[in-house]
């Protein structure tokens, strides 16, 4: 299992951490942001295919910012999967 840390931009969350194993997402944690919603995202995505999760979340907007914590997670996953 590989651990990843991502510094999101343009959102309330300050850090995104997660583990990947065989393309599956585990132990998703956000620092900052909307605590309850971000914990729910982590629960929903536990053990899911990371590439599929990124495709679903990519482009999600929060308050007209052009991004969101979910969109930043999609970017983090895409980056991690391309390594």
N, C-alpha and C positions, 0 to 999 in steps of 0.2 A: 504494500500500500504506500503510495506517495502522497505527501502532504504539500499543500499549496497555500500561499498567502498572496492576496491581491489588495492593492490600495485603490479603492474606487474613486472616481472623480465626478463632481457635480451632484452628489447625493449626500444625505445625512449620515449614512453609514461611513465609518472611517476605515474599516478593515473587513475583508471577507476571507475566511479560512475554510478549507475543505480537504478531503482526502479522495483520491481516485484509485480504484483497483479494477483492472480489466475493463476500463471504460465506464465503470459505475461510480456514482457519487455517494459519498458517505461523510458523516460528521460535519455538516455545513453549519458554520457559525458566522454571524455578523457582529461586529462591534459598532455600536451606535445604531441610529435609524429607528424605525418603528418596531420595537421589540416583539410584540405579539405577532404581528404580521410576518416578520422575518423568521421567527421561530416556526411558524406554520409552514412557510416555504420549505424550511429545512426538513420538517416532518414529511411533507408531501413528496419531497425529492429523494429521501433516503433510499439508497439502493437502486435508484433509477438510472437509466442510460444518460450519461452526461451530455452527449451530443444532441440527443433528443430534447433534453431539458433546455439547453442553450437555444435551440431552434424555436421552442415554444416561448421563451422569455425575451428573446431578442426584440428590441424596438418598443418594449413597454415603457410608457412615459408617466412621470409623476409631476403633476402640477405645472406642465408646460416647460419643464426643464430640458426636454429632449432626451432624457434618460431616466432611469429609476434604479433602485437597488436591484431589482430583478434583471434589468437590462445590463447593469454592471456585472452581475453574476454571470450572465450569458457571455459577456466579453472575457471574464476571468476563465470560464470553462473552455472557451474556444482557444484562448492562449495556452492553457495547461494541456489541452489535447494535442496541440500542434508541436509540443516539445518532443 
